[in-house]
Amino acid sequence: MSSPVRLDEAHLPQIGSIAVPTYRRRQNPCGMVHFGVGGFHRAHQAMYVDRLLAATPLPPWSICGVGVLPGDARMRDALVPQDGLYTLTLKHPDGVVETSVIGSIVDYLFAPDDPEQVIETLAAPTTRIVSLTVTEGGYNISGATGEFDLSAPDVAADLVPNAIPRTTFGLITEALRRRRARGIASFTVMSCDNIPGNGHMARRVFTAFARAQEPALAEWMQLHTSFPNSMVDRITPATPTDLADEVAARTGVIDRWPVVAEPFTQWVLEDDFSAGRPAFEAVGVQMVTDVAPYELMKLRLLNAGHQTLCYVGYLMGYRKVDEATADPLVQRLLRAYMQQEGRPTLAAVPGVDLDVYIDTLIERFANPAIGDTIARLCAESSDRIPQWLVPVVAQRLDAGGSVRFAAAVIAAWTRYAEGVDEQGEPIEIVDQRRDLLVPLARRSRDEPLAFVSVPDLFGDLAQRPGFVEPYTWALARLRTVGVRAMVDELLKDSA
């Protein structure tokens, strides 16, 4: 192999070992601005836009990434010296590895460095889509009220008259105010987060922020700003610490922050845009009028499936998703939840055979090449379980159905949230509500319903016998016979 090549625009012609962008990356201003440039965005949306740029001469749809949080400085320090370029590695179950250079991100702005530059980039008439992957917790919904939290410190600071915006809400809303004043059409706000009705959620929170500042602006947004719903899917683990060295050894390309993902990818997008859109359908995006069936399928089978295996898998001693999935007991639990509880809550999904979809999910979870960690799936559960699994439980109970598997998953979360495993070793609980959850989980040893009596997480499940009975049974068995025996008994009883 020839000498290692540093990844940046100037050195692209020297890279011959892998595919690189052949389009002229900086010919046009960015048509898209993205908040939350992480592994998933770079493996998914930015990859689709890279395909689009390669297929269409000089389209105005390249991406300007924006970081808002202090931790986003790391992405700035990785991408800016590389002119936005990075490598994407896809790892197949059969051992095949594909690496390519993605070129769709042509600029990156760290908002704390220069918020005015971010606002003017957003306000420019060339910006037509503003997209988001800010995680489930990034929409600032109050757990107590279920509404946009105007009292959150950063939001409250942005609402002070003449404040310099420092939140995503403040930056985007100020840009829309300037566009309205200048007679420029609104851009589209496109959420790509794992939230039911993510476009509806985005509309709700951004207009709530605008209304608190200037009611007339909120009304203008209601009339002129599109918030399409979407469903996004590609398993993208956190970048392994040795991936950069692996990519360099295999390809000769030195990348400060590479990305790894599974080969499977899916994007279903509502065709509702304020100021035009690229030909997403030409590069594999499913443009539809109603995303909801696809969205619920993914949230209640894939995402809730991840929750089904992660706490049980961790307590069994597994640390990698593929290792847990390879355990026949875990795999049987996954299928039982998906087929018997998740699937019955779904309407027909156009063009999708749900039996095949479930088989494919388990194959994806079992991919040993990805190295996805159970700890990643267990993180921020208080944002995930209420969105992905509690609605399944509520709908099943309303229909008179059994929820024994979902209840056992929530019991396993309770046991996991105690912060100590079955061998007495500490568990690192990564959750913004950790200080609430861990004491409640420990209290549930004496008061079995303590953990599930938090209304903003579980609604009224602690008052519903159809949930309480299987939940308390599973929790008791977890503490007396252990996780493996509990799952085995659960599956035998349900056969």
C-alpha positions as CSV (number, residue, x, y, z in Angstrom):
1,M,0.0,0.0,0.0
2,S,1.2,3.5,-0.8
3,S,1.9,6.1,1.9
4,P,-1.1,7.1,4.0
5,V,-3.2,10.0,2.7
6,R,-4.7,12.7,4.8
7,L,-8.5,13.1,4.2
8,D,-9.3,16.6,2.8
9,E,-10.3,18.2,-0.4
10,A,-6.7,18.8,-1.6
11,H,-5.7,15.1,-1.1
12,L,-8.9,13.5,-2.7
13,P,-7.1,12.9,-6.1
14,Q,-4.4,10.9,-4.3
15,I,-7.0,8.4,-2.9
16,G,-7.3,5.4,-5.2
17,S,-8.1,2.6,-2.8
18,I,-11.8,3.5,-2.2
19,A,-14.6,5.4,-3.9
20,V,-14.4,9.2,-3.5
21,P,-16.7,12.0,-4.5
22,T,-16.2,12.9,-8.2
23,Y,-18.7,15.9,-8.2
24,R,-17.6,19.5,-7.6
25,R,-18.5,19.8,-3.9
26,R,-18.3,23.6,-3.5
27,Q,-19.8,24.8,-6.7
28,N,-23.1,26.0,-5.1
29,P,-24.2,27.3,-1.7
30,C,-25.6,24.8,0.7
31,G,-29.3,24.0,0.1
32,M,-29.6,22.1,3.4
33,V,-28.5,22.9,6.9
34,H,-28.4,20.1,9.4
35,F,-28.4,20.3,13.2
36,G,-27.0,17.3,15.1
37,V,-24.2,15.9,12.9
38,G,-23.4,12.6,14.5
39,G,-22.8,9.1,13.4
40,F,-26.4,8.4,12.3
41,H,-26.7,11.5,10.2
42,R,-23.4,10.8,8.4
43,A,-24.4,7.2,7.8
44,H,-27.9,8.0,6.6
45,Q,-29.1,11.4,5.4
46,A,-25.7,12.6,4.4
47,M,-25.1,9.3,2.5
48,Y,-28.3,9.8,0.6
49,V,-27.4,13.3,-0.3
50,D,-23.9,12.1,-1.4
51,R,-25.7,9.7,-3.8
52,L,-27.9,12.6,-5.0
53,L,-24.9,14.9,-5.7
54,A,-23.1,12.1,-7.6
55,A,-26.2,11.5,-9.8
56,T,-27.1,15.1,-10.6
57,P,-24.7,17.7,-12.0
58,L,-24.3,20.7,-9.7
59,P,-27.5,20.4,-7.6
60,P,-27.8,23.0,-4.9
61,W,-28.4,20.4,-2.2
62,S,-25.1,20.0,-0.3
63,I,-25.1,20.2,3.5
64,C,-23.9,22.7,6.0
65,G,-23.6,21.0,9.4
66,V,-24.3,22.9,12.6
67,G,-23.3,22.0,16.2
68,V,-25.0,23.7,19.1
69,L,-23.9,21.8,22.2
70,P,-20.5,22.0,23.8
71,G,-19.7,18.4,22.9
72,D,-20.2,19.3,19.2
73,A,-16.8,21.0,19.2
74,R,-15.3,17.5,18.7
75,M,-17.2,17.2,15.4
76,R,-16.0,20.7,14.4
77,D,-12.5,19.7,15.1
78,A,-12.8,16.5,13.1
79,L,-14.7,17.8,10.0
80,V,-13.4,21.3,9.5
81,P,-9.8,20.3,8.8
82,Q,-11.1,17.6,6.5
83,D,-13.3,20.0,4.5
84,G,-16.4,18.0,5.7
85,L,-15.1,14.8,4.2
86,Y,-15.3,11.5,6.1
87,T,-15.3,7.7,5.5
88,L,-18.3,5.5,5.8
89,T,-17.7,1.8,6.3
90,L,-20.4,-0.8,5.8
91,K,-19.9,-4.2,7.4
92,H,-21.8,-7.1,6.0
93,P,-22.6,-10.3,8.1
94,D,-20.5,-12.4,5.7
95,G,-17.4,-10.4,6.4
96,V,-17.5,-8.1,3.3
97,V,-16.4,-4.6,4.2
98,E,-17.1,-1.5,2.0
99,T,-15.5,1.9,2.7
100,S,-16.1,5.1,0.7
101,V,-15.6,8.8,1.2
102,I,-18.8,10.8,1.7
103,G,-18.6,14.4,0.4
104,S,-22.1,15.9,0.9
105,I,-21.2,17.9,4.0
106,V,-19.3,20.9,2.6
107,D,-19.3,23.2,5.6
108,Y,-19.6,22.9,9.4
109,L,-20.4,25.7,11.8
110,F,-20.1,25.5,15.6
111,A,-22.8,27.9,16.8
112,P,-21.1,29.0,20.0
113,D,-18.2,30.3,17.9
114,D,-20.4,32.6,15.8
115,P,-24.2,32.3,16.2
116,E,-24.7,35.2,13.8
117,Q,-23.0,33.3,11.0
118,V,-25.3,30.3,11.7
119,I,-28.4,32.5,11.6
120,E,-27.4,34.2,8.4
121,T,-26.7,30.9,6.8
122,L,-30.2,29.7,7.8
123,A,-31.7,33.0,6.6
124,A,-30.1,32.9,3.2
125,P,-32.6,32.2,0.3
126,T,-30.4,29.4,-0.9
127,T,-31.2,27.4,2.3
128,R,-34.3,25.5,1.6
129,I,-34.3,22.6,4.1
130,V,-33.2,22.6,7.7
131,S,-33.0,19.0,9.1
132,L,-32.6,17.7,12.6
133,T,-31.1,14.6,14.4
134,V,-31.1,16.0,17.9
135,T,-32.3,12.8,19.7
136,E,-35.6,12.1,21.4
137,G,-34.6,14.4,24.3
138,G,-33.6,17.3,22.1
139,Y,-37.2,18.5,21.6
140,N,-37.4,20.0,25.2
141,I,-40.7,18.4,26.2
142,S,-41.5,18.7,29.9
143,G,-42.0,15.3,31.6
144,A,-44.4,16.9,34.0
145,T,-46.7,18.7,31.5
146,G,-46.0,17.0,28.1
147,E,-45.6,20.5,26.6
148,F,-42.6,22.4,25.3
149,D,-40.7,23.5,28.4
150,L,-40.3,27.3,28.3
151,S,-38.6,27.3,31.7
152,A,-35.6,25.2,30.6
153,P,-32.6,27.5,31.4
154,D,-31.2,27.7,27.8
155,V,-34.6,28.2,26.3
156,A,-35.5,30.8,28.9
157,A,-32.3,32.7,28.2
158,D,-33.1,32.7,24.4
159,L,-36.5,34.2,25.2
160,V,-35.0,37.3,26.8
161,P,-35.5,40.2,24.4
162,N,-32.5,40.8,22.2
163,A,-30.7,37.7,23.5
164,I,-28.1,36.1,21.2
165,P,-29.6,32.7,20.5
166,R,-27.8,29.6,21.7
167,T,-30.4,26.9,21.3
168,T,-31.5,25.2,18.1
169,F,-35.0,26.7,18.7
170,G,-33.6,30.2,19.1
171,L,-31.3,30.0,16.0
172,I,-33.9,28.5,13.7
173,T,-36.7,30.8,14.9
174,E,-34.5,33.9,14.5
175,A,-33.6,32.9,11.0
176,L,-37.3,32.5,10.1
177,R,-38.0,35.9,11.6
178,R,-35.4,37.4,9.2
179,R,-36.7,35.5,6.2
180,R,-40.2,36.8,6.9
181,A,-38.9,40.4,7.2
182,R,-37.0,40.1,4.0
183,G,-39.8,38.5,2.0
184,I,-38.0,35.2,1.7
185,A,-40.0,32.0,1.7
186,S,-39.7,29.7,4.7
187,F,-37.4,26.7,4.6
188,T,-38.7,23.3,5.5
189,V,-37.9,21.9,9.0
190,M,-37.3,18.2,8.5
191,S,-36.9,16.0,11.6
192,C,-35.1,12.7,11.2
193,D,-35.4,11.6,14.9
194,N,-36.9,8.5,16.3
195,I,-40.1,10.1,17.6
196,P,-43.7,9.1,16.6
197,G,-44.9,11.9,14.3
198,N,-41.5,13.6,14.4
199,G,-42.7,16.3,11.9
200,H,-45.7,17.0,14.1
201,M,-43.4,17.2,17.1
202,A,-41.0,19.6,15.4
203,R,-43.9,21.9,14.4
204,R,-45.2,21.8,17.9
205,V,-42.0,22.8,19.7
206,F,-40.7,25.4,17.2
207,T,-44.1,27.2,17.0
208,A,-44.3,27.1,20.8
209,F,-40.9,28.8,21.1
210,A,-41.9,31.3,18.4
211,R,-45.2,32.0,20.1
212,A,-43.5,32.8,23.3
213,Q,-41.4,35.4,21.5
214,E,-43.7,36.8,18.9
215,P,-47.2,35.3,18.3
216,A,-47.3,36.7,14.8
217,L,-44.2,34.8,13.8
218,A,-45.8,31.5,15.1
219,E,-48.8,32.2,13.0
220,W,-46.6,32.8,9.9
221,M,-44.8,29.5,10.5
222,Q,-48.1,27.7,10.8
223,L,-49.0,29.0,7.4
224,H,-45.7,28.8,5.6
225,T,-43.3,26.3,7.2
226,S,-43.5,22.6,6.3
227,F,-42.6,20.0,8.9
228,P,-42.7,16.6,7.1
229,N,-42.8,13.4,9.0
230,S,-40.1,10.8,8.3
231,M,-39.0,7.3,9.3
232,V,-35.3,6.7,9.3
233,D,-33.5,3.4,9.8
234,R,-29.9,2.2,9.8
235,I,-28.1,0.6,12.7
236,T,-25.1,2.9,13.4
237,P,-23.1,2.1,16.5
238,A,-20.9,4.6,18.2
239,T,-17.6,4.8,16.3
240,P,-15.3,2.1,17.8
241,T,-12.0,3.4,19.2
242,D,-10.0,1.3,16.7
243,L,-12.0,2.2,13.6
244,A,-9.7,5.0,12.4
245,D,-6.7,2.7,12.7
246,E,-8.6,-0.1,10.9
247,V,-9.6,2.3,8.0
248,A,-6.1,3.6,7.7
249,A,-4.6,0.1,7.6
250,R,-7.1,-1.2,5.1
251,T,-7.4,1.9,2.8
252,G,-4.5,4.1,3.5
253,V,-6.9,7.0,4.3
254,I,-6.4,9.0,7.6
255,D,-9.8,10.0,8.9
256,R,-10.2,11.8,12.2
257,W,-13.7,10.5,12.8
258,P,-14.9,7.7,10.5
259,V,-18.4,6.1,10.7
260,V,-19.4,2.4,10.6
261,A,-22.9,1.1,9.9
262,E,-24.8,-1.9,8.7
263,P,-25.6,-2.3,5.0
264,F,-29.4,-2.0,5.4
265,T,-30.8,1.5,5.1
266,Q,-34.3,2.9,4.8
267,W,-35.8,6.4,4.7
268,V,-39.5,7.0,4.3
269,L,-40.3,10.7,3.9
270,E,-43.6,12.7,3.7
271,D,-43.7,14.7,0.5
272,D,-44.4,18.1,2.1
273,F,-41.8,20.8,1.5
274,S,-42.1,24.6,1.7
275,A,-39.4,25.6,-0.8
276,G,-38.7,22.6,-3.0
277,R,-36.7,19.5,-2.4
278,P,-34.2,17.3,-4.1
279,A,-35.2,14.2,-6.1
280,F,-34.8,12.0,-3.1
281,E,-36.8,9.2,-4.7
282,A,-34.0,8.9,-7.3
283,V,-31.6,7.7,-4.6
284,G,-33.8,5.3,-2.8
285,V,-35.9,7.4,-0.4
286,Q,-39.6,6.4,-0.3
287,M,-41.6,9.5,-0.8
288,V,-45.1,9.0,0.6
289,T,-48.2,10.9,1.7
290,D,-48.5,9.1,5.1
291,V,-45.4,8.0,7.0
292,A,-47.3,6.7,10.1
293,P,-47.6,3.0,9.2
294,Y,-43.8,2.8,8.4
295,E,-42.9,4.8,11.4
296,L,-44.9,2.7,13.9
297,M,-43.6,-0.5,12.3
298,K,-40.0,0.6,12.9
299,L,-40.6,2.1,16.4
300,R,-42.6,-0.8,17.7
301,L,-40.6,-3.6,16.1
302,L,-37.0,-2.4,15.6
303,N,-36.7,0.2,18.4
304,A,-38.8,-1.6,20.9
305,G,-37.1,-4.8,19.8
306,H,-33.8,-3.3,20.8
307,Q,-35.3,-2.5,24.2
308,T,-36.5,-6.1,24.5
309,L,-33.0,-7.5,24.2
310,C,-30.8,-4.9,25.8
311,Y,-31.7,-5.1,29.5
312,V,-32.2,-8.9,29.4
313,G,-29.0,-9.3,27.4
314,Y,-27.0,-7.1,29.8
315,L,-28.2,-8.9,32.9
316,M,-27.3,-12.2,31.2
317,G,-23.8,-10.9,30.8
318,Y,-23.7,-9.9,27.1
319,R,-22.1,-6.7,26.0
320,K,-22.6,-6.9,22.3
321,V,-25.9,-6.9,20.5
322,D,-25.0,-9.7,18.1
323,E,-23.9,-12.0,21.0
324,A,-27.2,-11.5,22.8
325,T,-29.2,-12.1,19.6
326,A,-27.3,-15.3,19.0
327,D,-28.6,-16.7,22.3
328,P,-31.7,-18.8,21.4
329,L,-33.5,-17.7,24.6
330,V,-33.1,-14.0,23.7
331,Q,-34.0,-14.7,20.1
332,R,-37.2,-16.5,21.1
333,L,-38.1,-13.5,23.4
334,L,-37.5,-11.1,20.6
335,R,-39.8,-13.0,18.2
336,A,-42.5,-13.5,20.9
337,Y,-42.6,-9.8,21.6
338,M,-42.6,-8.7,18.0
339,Q,-45.1,-11.3,16.7
340,Q,-47.5,-11.5,19.7
341,E,-47.5,-7.9,21.1
342,G,-45.8,-5.4,18.8
343,R,-47.2,-6.6,15.5
344,P,-50.9,-6.7,16.6
345,T,-50.8,-2.9,17.3
346,L,-49.8,-2.1,13.6
347,A,-52.0,-1.4,10.7
348,A,-51.1,-2.8,7.3
349,V,-47.8,-1.3,6.0
350,P,-48.0,-0.7,2.2
351,G,-45.5,-2.9,0.4
352,V,-44.1,-4.6,3.5
353,D,-44.5,-8.3,4.6
354,L,-44.2,-8.0,8.3
355,D,-43.1,-11.7,8.7
356,V,-40.1,-10.9,6.4
357,Y,-39.5,-7.6,8.1
358,I,-39.2,-9.4,11.5
359,D,-36.9,-12.0,10.1
360,T,-34.8,-9.3,8.6
361,L,-34.6,-7.4,11.9
362,I,-33.3,-10.4,13.8
363,E,-30.7,-11.0,11.0
364,R,-29.6,-7.3,11.4
365,F,-29.4,-7.5,15.2
366,A,-27.2,-10.7,14.8
367,N,-24.7,-9.1,12.4
368,P,-21.4,-9.7,14.2
369,A,-19.4,-7.3,12.0
370,I,-21.2,-4.2,13.3
371,G,-20.1,-4.6,17.0
372,D,-23.1,-2.6,18.3
373,T,-23.1,-2.4,22.0
374,I,-25.8,-3.2,24.5
375,A,-24.8,-0.2,26.5
376,R,-25.8,2.1,23.6
377,L,-29.3,0.6,23.5
378,C,-29.7,0.9,27.3
379,A,-28.7,4.6,27.3
380,E,-31.4,7.2,27.8
381,S,-34.1,4.7,28.4
382,S,-36.4,7.2,29.9
383,D,-36.6,8.9,26.5
384,R,-37.1,5.7,24.7
385,I,-39.4,3.3,26.6
386,P,-42.2,5.9,26.9
387,Q,-42.0,6.6,23.1
388,W,-41.5,3.0,21.9
389,L,-42.9,0.5,24.3
390,V,-45.5,2.1,26.6
391,P,-47.8,2.9,23.7
392,V,-47.7,-0.8,22.7
393,V,-48.7,-1.7,26.2
394,A,-51.5,0.8,26.4
395,Q,-52.9,-0.2,23.0
396,R,-52.8,-3.9,23.8
397,L,-54.5,-3.3,27.2
398,D,-57.2,-1.2,25.6
399,A,-57.9,-4.0,23.1
400,G,-58.0,-6.6,25.9
401,G,-54.7,-8.2,24.9
402,S,-51.8,-9.7,26.9
403,V,-48.7,-7.6,27.6
404,R,-46.6,-10.2,29.4
405,F,-43.5,-9.8,27.2
406,A,-43.5,-6.0,27.2
407,A,-44.2,-6.0,30.9
408,A,-41.2,-8.3,31.4
409,V,-39.0,-5.9,29.4
410,I,-40.0,-3.0,31.6
411,A,-39.3,-5.2,34.7
412,A,-35.9,-5.9,33.2
413,W,-35.3,-2.2,32.8
414,T,-36.3,-1.7,36.5
415,R,-33.8,-4.4,37.6
416,Y,-31.1,-2.9,35.3
417,A,-31.8,0.6,36.7
418,E,-30.9,-0.6,40.2
419,G,-27.3,-0.1,39.0
420,V,-26.0,-3.5,40.1
421,D,-26.0,-6.7,38.0
422,E,-26.6,-10.2,39.2
423,Q,-23.0,-10.7,40.1
424,G,-23.0,-7.6,42.3
425,E,-21.0,-5.6,39.7
426,P,-21.9,-1.9,39.2
427,I,-23.9,-0.9,36.1
428,E,-23.3,2.6,34.7
429,I,-26.8,4.1,34.2
430,V,-26.6,6.6,31.4
431,D,-29.9,8.6,31.5
432,Q,-30.8,12.2,32.1
433,R,-33.3,11.0,34.7
434,R,-30.7,8.8,36.5
435,D,-31.1,10.6,39.9
436,L,-34.9,9.8,39.8
437,L,-34.8,6.3,38.3
438,V,-32.1,4.6,40.4
439,P,-33.6,5.3,43.8
440,L,-37.1,4.3,42.5
441,A,-35.7,1.0,41.0
442,R,-34.1,0.2,44.4
443,R,-37.2,1.2,46.3
444,S,-39.2,-1.2,44.1
445,R,-37.6,-4.1,45.9
446,D,-40.0,-3.4,48.8
447,E,-42.6,-1.4,46.8
448,P,-43.0,-3.3,43.5
449,L,-44.8,-0.5,41.7
450,A,-42.5,2.4,42.8
451,F,-40.6,2.5,39.5
452,V,-43.6,2.4,37.2
453,S,-45.6,4.9,39.2
454,V,-44.1,7.9,37.4
455,P,-46.9,9.2,35.2
456,D,-44.8,11.1,32.7
457,L,-42.9,7.9,31.9
458,F,-45.7,5.2,32.3
459,G,-49.0,7.0,32.2
460,D,-51.5,5.0,34.3
461,L,-49.9,1.6,33.8
462,A,-49.4,1.2,37.6
463,Q,-53.2,1.3,38.0
464,R,-54.0,-1.2,35.2
465,P,-54.2,-4.9,36.4
466,G,-53.4,-6.2,32.9
467,F,-50.0,-4.7,33.2
468,V,-49.4,-4.8,37.0
469,E,-49.8,-8.6,37.2
470,P,-47.2,-9.7,34.6
471,Y,-44.9,-6.8,35.6
472,T,-44.7,-7.7,39.3
473,W,-44.4,-11.4,38.4
474,A,-41.4,-10.7,36.2
475,L,-39.8,-8.3,38.6
476,A,-40.1,-10.9,41.5
477,R,-38.7,-13.7,39.3
478,L,-35.8,-11.5,38.2
479,R,-34.9,-11.0,41.9
480,T,-35.4,-14.6,43.0
481,V,-34.4,-16.9,40.1
482,G,-32.5,-14.5,37.9
483,V,-33.0,-13.2,34.3
484,R,-32.3,-16.4,32.4
485,A,-34.7,-18.5,34.4
486,M,-37.3,-15.7,34.3
487,V,-37.2,-15.5,30.5
488,D,-37.3,-19.3,30.2
489,E,-40.4,-19.5,32.5
490,L,-42.1,-16.6,30.6
491,L,-41.7,-18.3,27.3
492,K,-42.9,-21.7,28.6
493,D,-45.9,-20.1,30.2
494,S,-46.7,-18.3,26.9
495,A,-46.3,-21.3,24.6
